[in-house]
């Protein structure tokens, strides 16, 4: 049986048990406001019964057919960076062009009916540009620097601060996506394309959150600790 506690952070829970994310969202606990909070703090902020939520999370994680999660904390630095590249960066390069294309199609079909769709399209475009720049900086500068192990500590500290600042920025993009889409809820008049688009936006959010958690809570702390 999976072990959950109110002392786990929401970010840790989403990363280690992504199958539980829809349950958190159903209780209005989302990454934009609760990523760094413990589950107990998030429940208190939303007036959610923590014991009841824990029971639901355990039941969800115990359902047959779940995909086993890898303990990223046991990976070497190289394995962890390769994980980020092959899992998260690969996903983003595949998902972003499709999402932007379908977003334009949804605006074309329904933009006159809901003006927020144009704002959603704009927010997605800005996020996509930001993510592509972020991935390029990691692949060309940060990750090679971390693996070399022979760099000046002042440069490393500066790079790590920059990455953490960038990760904080992404929550603003996610908040805009959610505000423009009623938390990815399809309106009653939405067609199948619109519904699939919103569902895939939520998948994008979940991947971004796991990506951020891996880097902020698993990878980068190793190097910060090495600096003393």
Secondary structure, 3 states (H helix, E strand, C coil): CCCCCCCCEHHHHHHHCHHHHHHHHHCCCCHHHHCCCEHHHHHHHCCCCHHHHHHHHHHHHCCCCCCCCCCHHHCCHHHHHHHHHHHHHHHHHHHHHHHHHHHHHHHHHHCCCCCHHHHHHHHHHHHHHHHHHHHHHHHHHHHHHHHHCCCCHHHHHHHHHHHHHHHHHHHHHHHHHHHHHCCCCCCCCCCHHHHHHHHHHHHHHHHHHHHHHHHHHHHHHHHHHHHC
